Every structure is written in structure tokens, then in C-alpha cells.
Amino acid sequence: MVLDDEDPEAVRGNSRIDGDPDLPEFRLDLQGAGLDPSVRGSQLRFQFGFGPIALQPDWLDLSERGPGLPKLDRFTIQGLFRVSPSRKIEVDIGTGATVLGGDRTAVGWTLSFPVSLSPTRWCALRWTPVVSFLGGDVLSDEELSLWWTHRYLSAFAGWRWISAGDAQIDGPTVGISLSY
């Protein structure tokens, strides 16, 4: 028997279906954020995976609004161990390297622990915490977003918090994602 949010392939035992945003073989996320009244951000993230293992390069660009104002770039590459005990939950553990560029360049280690809860096939709640250790500094980047998914394509909206030391910026974020 096939329920509304189930796919016939899943009923036959194949837990992952082409186009699902969870455990993808390939995923591309494009994202924009209005962080703080004066800071805007854009992010490009890829994920290449097979089963529980994935590689995820990620570029984040933060800049203050206005010509000639400071800019901050972050490049992160992580290996992910992806666990999805059912179609309703995915938990990843990621670790890798981060390069932070701006007024000065810093290189460090990154740890992430993304969680996705999908009450239906077309809707998911995702929490994505990423912590980077850059010498003696810690950069924290967290996002909570609601995803609307149709096979191969997702749209999402949420809130993002980025902090380093006593400095913190936060604001709304929106994006699209292509998955296979």
C-alpha cells in the first residue's frame, strides 16, 4: 500500500529516490542572506556523495553594503558522514578545513552537525550548525530553515546567526537547492 507522502520505490525497499535532498549524490545550494541591517551574504555549497559518505565544498561571501566597505570570504571543505535511519530524519557529522579571508587570512579546522527532520515528503526543517576553530578564534555559523521540496528542486527560507568572539550578526536567509 502506498501512502500519499511515500514513493512506490521506497515501499519496495529503496530508501533514497533520485531527486531527494537528503543523502544526495549531488546537491547544489544557492543562498542569499540579509544579515544585520548593513551586511549581506551569499553562499554557494556543493555536496557530492554516495550512501553515507559525502564531500562538501562551501563558499560564503559576507560584505557590508556600500562600495569600498570591508568584505569577508570563507571557504570550507568537509567530509560528511550522513546517517538517515528513515526518510523522516537525516543527521550528518562533518569535519574539514576552513580558510577565512578578509583583512587577514586564517586557516583552521571545522566541525558541523546538520540535522534534517521531514514530517512529509515535501517539507523539512533543517538546523545547520558549523563551528570553525581558527587559531585562537572560534567562528560559529548556525542556520534554522524550512525547506519546501519537489523532486530535484527545493526552496528554503530561515534565519542565520554568525558570531566570532563578542561580534554577532544575524538575519533572514533564502535559497534554492538542486538535488540528484
C-alpha positions as CSV (number, residue, x, y, z in Angstrom):
1,M,0.0,0.0,0.0
2,V,1.4,3.4,-1.0
3,L,0.6,6.4,1.3
4,D,0.4,10.0,0.0
5,D,3.9,11.0,1.0
6,E,5.6,7.7,0.1
7,D,7.0,6.8,-3.2
8,P,6.5,3.3,-4.7
9,E,10.3,2.8,-4.9
10,A,10.6,3.4,-1.1
11,V,7.9,0.9,-0.4
12,R,9.9,-1.7,-2.4
13,G,12.9,-1.1,-0.1
14,N,14.9,1.6,-1.9
15,S,15.0,4.3,0.9
16,R,16.6,7.0,-1.3
17,I,14.9,8.2,-4.5
18,D,16.6,10.3,-7.2
19,G,15.9,14.0,-6.5
20,D,15.6,13.7,-2.7
21,P,17.5,16.5,-1.0
22,D,18.6,14.0,1.8
23,L,21.6,11.7,1.1
24,P,22.0,13.2,-2.5
25,E,24.6,12.0,-4.9
26,F,24.9,15.6,-6.0
27,R,23.4,18.8,-4.4
28,L,23.9,22.5,-5.3
29,D,22.6,25.2,-2.9
30,L,22.5,28.9,-3.8
31,Q,21.7,31.2,-0.9
32,G,21.4,34.8,0.0
33,A,21.1,36.5,3.4
34,G,20.4,39.9,4.8
35,L,22.5,39.7,7.9
36,D,22.2,42.7,10.1
37,P,21.0,46.0,8.5
38,S,24.4,46.6,6.9
39,V,25.7,43.2,5.9
40,R,24.6,41.0,3.0
41,G,25.8,37.5,2.3
42,S,25.8,34.9,-0.4
43,Q,26.7,31.2,-0.3
44,L,27.4,28.5,-2.8
45,R,27.5,24.9,-1.5
46,F,28.0,21.7,-3.3
47,Q,27.6,18.2,-2.0
48,F,29.0,15.1,-3.8
49,G,28.1,11.8,-2.1
50,F,27.5,8.1,-2.2
51,G,25.5,6.5,0.5
52,P,26.7,7.7,3.9
53,I,29.9,9.4,2.7
54,A,30.0,12.9,1.0
55,L,32.4,15.7,0.2
56,Q,31.1,19.3,0.7
57,P,32.9,22.4,-0.5
58,D,31.2,25.7,0.5
59,W,31.9,29.3,-0.3
60,L,30.4,32.1,1.8
61,D,30.8,35.8,0.9
62,L,29.9,38.5,3.5
63,S,30.1,42.2,2.7
64,E,29.0,45.4,4.2
65,R,26.6,47.4,2.0
66,G,28.3,50.1,0.1
67,P,31.3,50.5,-2.2
68,G,34.7,50.0,-0.7
69,L,33.5,48.6,2.6
70,P,35.0,45.5,4.2
71,K,34.4,42.0,2.8
72,L,34.9,38.6,4.4
73,D,35.2,35.3,2.5
74,R,35.1,31.8,3.9
75,F,35.9,28.6,2.0
76,T,35.2,25.3,3.8
77,I,35.7,21.8,2.6
78,Q,34.3,19.0,4.7
79,G,34.0,15.2,4.6
80,L,30.5,14.2,5.8
81,F,29.2,11.0,7.4
82,R,25.5,11.0,6.6
83,V,23.0,8.9,8.6
84,S,19.4,8.6,7.6
85,P,17.6,5.9,9.6
86,S,14.3,6.8,7.9
87,R,13.0,9.1,5.2
88,K,12.0,11.5,8.0
89,I,15.4,12.2,9.6
90,E,19.0,12.8,8.4
91,V,21.9,13.5,10.8
92,D,25.3,14.4,9.4
93,I,28.7,14.7,11.1
94,G,31.2,16.8,9.2
95,T,34.8,17.8,9.6
96,G,37.3,19.5,7.4
97,A,39.2,22.7,6.8
98,T,38.3,26.4,6.6
99,V,40.1,29.3,5.1
100,L,38.9,32.8,6.2
101,G,39.9,35.8,4.1
102,G,39.4,39.5,4.7
103,D,41.7,42.0,6.3
104,R,43.8,38.9,7.3
105,T,43.8,35.3,6.3
106,A,43.2,32.5,8.8
107,V,43.2,28.7,8.3
108,G,41.6,26.3,10.7
109,W,39.5,23.2,11.4
110,T,35.7,23.0,11.0
111,L,33.1,20.7,12.7
112,S,29.4,20.5,11.7
113,F,26.4,18.6,12.8
114,P,23.4,19.3,10.4
115,V,20.0,17.7,11.2
116,S,17.0,17.5,8.9
117,L,13.5,16.5,10.1
118,S,11.0,15.8,7.3
119,P,7.4,15.3,8.6
120,T,6.2,15.0,5.0
121,R,8.0,14.3,1.7
122,W,7.6,17.9,0.6
123,C,8.6,19.7,3.8
124,A,11.6,19.7,6.0
125,L,13.0,21.6,9.0
126,R,16.8,21.9,8.9
127,W,19.3,23.0,11.5
128,T,22.8,23.5,10.3
129,P,25.4,24.4,13.0
130,V,29.0,24.9,11.8
131,V,31.9,25.8,14.2
132,S,35.3,26.8,12.8
133,F,38.4,26.9,15.0
134,L,40.8,29.5,13.5
135,G,43.9,29.7,15.7
136,G,42.7,31.1,19.0
137,D,39.4,32.3,17.5
138,V,36.1,30.5,17.1
139,L,33.6,31.3,14.3
140,S,30.1,29.9,14.8
141,D,27.6,29.8,11.9
142,E,24.1,28.4,12.6
143,E,21.0,28.3,10.4
144,L,17.5,27.2,11.0
145,S,15.4,26.9,7.8
146,L,12.2,25.5,6.5
147,W,12.5,23.6,3.1
148,W,9.8,23.0,0.6
149,T,10.8,20.2,-1.8
150,H,9.6,18.9,-5.1
151,R,11.7,16.2,-6.8
152,Y,15.1,17.6,-7.8
153,L,14.3,21.2,-6.6
154,S,13.9,22.8,-3.2
155,A,13.3,26.3,-1.9
156,F,14.1,27.3,1.6
157,A,13.8,30.2,4.0
158,G,15.1,30.7,7.5
159,W,17.3,32.6,9.9
160,R,21.1,32.6,10.2
161,W,23.4,33.5,13.1
162,I,27.1,34.1,12.7
163,S,29.3,35.0,15.6
164,A,33.0,35.4,16.4
165,G,34.1,36.5,19.9
166,D,31.7,39.3,21.0
167,A,30.6,40.1,17.5
168,Q,27.4,38.7,16.1
169,I,25.3,39.2,13.0
170,D,22.0,37.6,12.2
171,G,19.2,37.8,9.7
172,P,16.8,36.2,7.3
173,T,18.1,33.9,4.6
174,V,16.5,32.4,1.4
175,G,17.7,30.0,-1.2
176,I,17.2,27.2,-3.8
177,S,18.7,23.8,-4.0
178,L,19.0,21.3,-6.8
179,S,19.5,17.6,-5.8
180,Y,20.1,14.3,-7.6
